[in-house]
Amino acid sequence: MGQTTMVSENRQAAEQYTAEIFETIKRRNPEETEFHQAVKEFLNAIIPALEKDPKYQENGILERLTEPERLITFRVPWVDDAGKVRVNRGFRVQFNSAIGPYKGGLRFHPSVNGSIVKFLGFEQIFKNALTGLPIGGGKGGSDFDPKEKSDAEIMRFCQSFMSELAVHIGPDTDVPAGDIGVSGREIGYLFGQYKKMTSRFDAGTITGKGLTYGGSLTRTEATGYGLVYFTKEMLAATNQSFKNKTVVVSGSGNVAIYAIEKAEELGAKVVACSDSDGYIFDPEGINLKTLKQIKEVERRRLHTYLEKHPTAEFYENGDIWSVPCDIALPCATQNEISEQQAKTLVQNGVIAVAEGANMPSTLEAVSVFHENKILFGPAKAANAGGVGVSALEMAQNSSRMSWSFAEVDDHLKNIMKNIYKNASFVAKEYGYEGDLIVGANIAGFLKVADTMLAQGVV
């Protein structure tokens, strides 16, 4: 009876503690809805860990974890091709460096603001911890939109952006990479400006580089491949696989393209993908060669897919999650699956959802998947392959070595397999078997929190 009472009291204390933390977050960060959402999901998931061990509350771990170590905002002036001066905002959040230098991508998109950057940086803390590699959490970007800009305009913007960012980063301090709107082209311009400003070839300062100047094989494919490797483990645990499954993948950037590639290699048929204009549905299966030509070479809109595949259909501003599928891989952006869309997926027979984008499912959508016992891979676990290979790129830069595609891919497979095993084990250990949201959040939290305790109040 006494032990039961103690457990109950610990639970109540943990719930009260997380509720107080969340209220403080909302008060100190008004209207930052994306950041609030990320923190709320995390706090709800780690209550069992706080219940089990009160030392985290006694040492103010959550107060420190939810406040960035540093948030940098800056002006980015640049000149367009018409000679007009333009001004954008730049951001970098250095959220937590307990287990290593800050690590996280740069996003160039009109939606980028303080809330977006903070939610992404907060998620990155635990995602990076789950990889098992010594990297902390950070993120950054700008509200600059690279779409329909010339190469010269993008170069001038990147040079201006890096002129400010350079003083805040370094191979042992903070290591940016790409994200939405930042691919190999942008990384090249950013690294070139960094090298000019510092007069040093610190290749490990930026990841996602070209292969001729310190980049890693498999980096382009890493997030998409890693997502599928994680999903493969999740399916295998219930004696299922990708073979003969129908898959829908949102987005058509790097993550989506290489998730499609790997899913097809494993025997699935991917029938739909999307961009911001709408989605294509090809009942014969998405032709990867055409998709890569459109998006990676020509940088055109997705509806042009129909020029070579007239039997496919394009739905302008359509809802890709209305397409029936066995496996859904959201790889576009945050909050792209609503509660109603989740219900539609369930009604149409989905058996697994794994997040390739960051927080693509609303909290209500996640509840729908959970209530219907849908296999669910949360972003901080399922899409960690990109940052995992970024850390491997840093390792290659430090050793002045280049690994083969197969070597890096093997490391990636092991990283994703270990993330699944760790999240699955921790979920079971805390009494939530099969709940990878609880497992991933607690596993990442414990690694970071215990390290913070070891380093004192800093």
Phi, psi and omega in degrees: 000315181298319181294319178299318179297318180297317179299317179297317179295319178297321179297313180298320180295319180295317180294321179293319179299311181293324178296318179295320178299316182294320178297322177295318178301314181295321181291319184275344181229063186298141174067011176268073191296322181294318178296316178302316182298315181296318180293319181298315179301315181297311182298317179298323185286329186266004179307318179301326179290321178291324178296320183288326185220106183289354185297333181291321176289318182298333181256013175060035183297316182292325177301321181280320183296326185270000176248122181299144174295328182200136176232117185249128173235146183204160179275140179235092177273142178206166185245127180279179185293340178272001180086009181271137178282129177244153179226126175240172176256139175247150182222147165211122175253124175256095196276313184203129182241024184302318186254002179165179179299150177304139181215127179173159189282174172247133180244125174251106183198145181303336182281350186294128176210186182300321181295315180299313183295321181290320177297317180295317180294322179296313177300324185295330179306310188277326174301313181295322178297322182294334181294341184082004182258154186278074180224137178271188187250129175207170177195163180195187178153197181204159176277014174291139179249110181287349181298136177061020172263148177286163177301321181295320178295317179296320178298314181296321178296311182300321179295319178293318179300313182290334179302328176269318186294329188306325184287349185253357186235169179169163187298338179246010183241298184205127186238099177287169176208195179268168175201204179304129178080359180232101180244200184301323179299309182294319179300319179299314179295319180296314181293321178301317179291321178298315181298319180295320183289325186262345185057032179224147175261071177273080186302327183285004180282332181224138176246164187091018183286166174292155184295336181282348182223042171105005178285168182246137168302147179080352181296318180299321184275348198302312184293316179294314177299313182300321177301315181289322177298319178295314180298323177302316178295319181297318179291318183299329180295341177244024177060039177235171180207180177282343188301127178064019177267148174267130186235141171242130180237119176277154183090171177207025174270197183305313184299311182295313184302315185275342168291319177299313181302312184288322178298319178293322177300328182271010172098007179272163171246116178266118189254351182207145170211175191212165162223190187291349179271337184159199180226155174255144175238120179235103184297340178278350184105137181301129176279108187294324180299315178295315181300315179297320180298315182294314190268323185267331183258305186272341182053048181255173181280157190292332183296343179289350175304327183292341178298325179260343182227074186295344179279348175284167181235142177245129181247103181293128182055027182279169181261102183297335183280004172273352180281122180299138180202162174274323184230130178247128180237089179288116186232021185261289185201180184290147175057038178274345176249112179273176177302315182293321178294324176297318178297321178296317177301315180297314180299329181272005171094018179299141178248340182210141175229127177228135191268114175270331174273174177270119178052051181284347180252133175293163178301323180292323178295318179300320178299321178298314179298317182295314182296331182261011176057038175279134175300128187225121178255106182292152187305316186296345174257311190288330183251024182282356182297325181297309180289332176299313179287332172301317178294326176292327174296318176301318180297318178295320178297320181294325183266359184056040181235157173235127180266157178288163177304315182296320179298313181293320180297322177296317177300317180298314178303316181293320178301312183291323178296317180291325176298314179298312181300316182295312180297319180294317180296314182294321177302315180294318182300325182265010175086020181234051186306131179088348181268095185285343174294310177297313184298314182292316181295316181293318180299314178294318180299313184299320180296314182288315184296317180295325176293319178297320177299319182293333184265359178083185181275096181226000000 
